[in-house]
Amino acid sequence: MARFFVRVFAPDAASLGKLAGTGLDLFRATAVAAKARIRPKGKRGQAADAVEAVDDSAESLASTPYIDGLLSLEEIGRLVSDGYRVLVNADADRRARALTETVEFEAWLKGMEER
């Protein structure tokens, strides 16, 4: 099954948090909740019960909450159906060094001795 390195953009910080329980291969350390993207509803000085999106255009993705991961096409499709935006960066096989950078043990050992 082909898997892809992706960046998943969430509609809001709460949606980003919901991804934690999905069982998807997401890189928790890369999660970014964009504080500049949301502002409280209501008048100044009043407590806000909710937040509203400031800008939902394609240009605003840079300030949108996101997390990186390694997902299959089926998983990507599910996330898109659930309202997330998914940017597919690269096929995992293309970024796997072990498949492209192999060396015989003797050659590796000789290279280590030369250092």
C-alpha positions as CSV (number, residue, x, y, z in Angstrom):
1,M,0.0,0.0,0.0
2,A,1.5,3.3,-1.0
3,R,1.9,5.9,1.7
4,F,2.6,9.6,1.4
5,F,4.1,12.3,3.5
6,V,1.4,14.8,4.1
7,R,0.4,18.0,5.9
8,V,-3.1,18.0,7.3
9,F,-4.7,21.4,7.8
10,A,-7.5,21.5,10.4
11,P,-10.4,24.0,10.2
12,D,-9.7,25.0,13.8
13,A,-7.6,24.0,16.9
14,A,-10.3,21.7,18.2
15,S,-10.4,19.7,15.0
16,L,-6.7,19.4,15.1
17,G,-7.0,17.9,18.6
18,K,-9.6,15.4,17.4
19,L,-7.0,13.9,15.0
20,A,-5.1,12.5,18.1
21,G,-7.7,9.7,18.5
22,T,-8.0,8.6,14.9
23,G,-5.1,6.1,15.0
24,L,-3.5,7.7,11.9
25,D,0.3,7.9,11.6
26,L,0.6,11.5,12.4
27,F,3.8,13.2,13.8
28,R,2.6,14.7,17.0
29,A,5.7,16.9,17.4
30,T,4.8,18.8,14.2
31,A,1.4,19.9,15.3
32,V,1.0,23.7,15.1
33,A,-2.1,25.5,16.4
34,A,-2.2,28.9,14.7
35,K,-3.1,31.5,17.3
36,A,-3.2,34.3,14.8
37,R,-6.0,32.5,12.8
38,I,-8.7,32.6,15.4
39,R,-10.3,35.4,17.3
40,P,-13.0,35.4,20.0
41,K,-16.6,36.1,19.1
42,G,-18.5,38.8,20.9
43,K,-17.7,42.4,21.9
44,R,-14.5,43.5,23.6
45,G,-14.4,42.9,27.3
46,Q,-16.9,40.1,27.1
47,A,-16.0,36.4,27.6
48,A,-16.2,34.5,24.3
49,D,-17.9,31.1,24.3
50,A,-16.6,30.3,20.8
51,V,-14.2,31.3,18.2
52,E,-14.7,32.1,14.5
53,A,-12.4,31.8,11.6
54,V,-10.8,35.0,10.4
55,D,-9.9,33.8,6.9
56,D,-10.5,30.5,5.2
57,S,-8.9,31.3,1.8
58,A,-6.2,29.2,0.3
59,E,-3.7,31.9,1.1
60,S,-4.4,31.5,4.8
61,L,-3.1,28.0,5.0
62,A,0.2,29.3,6.4
63,S,-1.6,30.4,9.5
64,T,-3.9,27.4,9.8
65,P,-3.5,24.7,12.4
66,Y,-1.7,21.6,10.9
67,I,0.1,18.4,11.6
68,D,2.4,16.3,9.4
69,G,2.0,12.6,8.9
70,L,2.5,9.5,6.7
71,L,-0.9,8.4,5.2
72,S,-2.4,6.1,2.6
73,L,-4.7,7.5,-0.2
74,E,-7.7,5.9,1.6
75,E,-6.8,7.8,4.9
76,I,-6.2,11.0,3.0
77,G,-9.7,10.6,1.3
78,R,-11.3,10.1,4.7
79,L,-9.8,13.2,6.1
80,V,-10.9,15.3,3.1
81,S,-14.4,13.9,3.5
82,D,-14.3,15.0,7.2
83,G,-13.5,18.6,6.3
84,Y,-9.7,18.7,6.5
85,R,-7.4,19.9,3.8
86,V,-4.5,17.6,2.9
87,L,-1.3,18.6,1.1
88,V,0.5,15.6,-0.3
89,N,4.3,16.2,-0.2
90,A,6.0,13.1,-1.4
91,D,5.6,9.3,-1.9
92,A,7.3,7.7,1.1
93,D,9.2,5.3,-1.2
94,R,10.9,8.2,-2.9
95,R,12.2,9.6,0.4
96,A,13.4,6.3,1.9
97,R,17.2,6.4,1.9
98,A,17.5,2.7,2.5
99,L,16.2,1.9,-0.9
100,T,18.5,4.3,-2.8
101,E,21.7,4.4,-0.7
102,T,22.9,0.9,-0.3
103,V,26.6,-0.2,0.0
104,E,28.3,-3.5,0.4
105,F,29.7,-4.1,3.9
106,E,33.3,-4.3,2.8
107,A,33.0,-1.0,1.0
108,W,31.4,0.6,4.0
109,L,34.1,-0.8,6.3
110,K,36.9,0.5,4.0
111,G,35.3,3.9,4.0
112,M,35.1,4.0,7.8
113,E,38.8,3.1,8.0
114,E,39.8,6.0,5.7
115,R,38.1,8.5,8.0
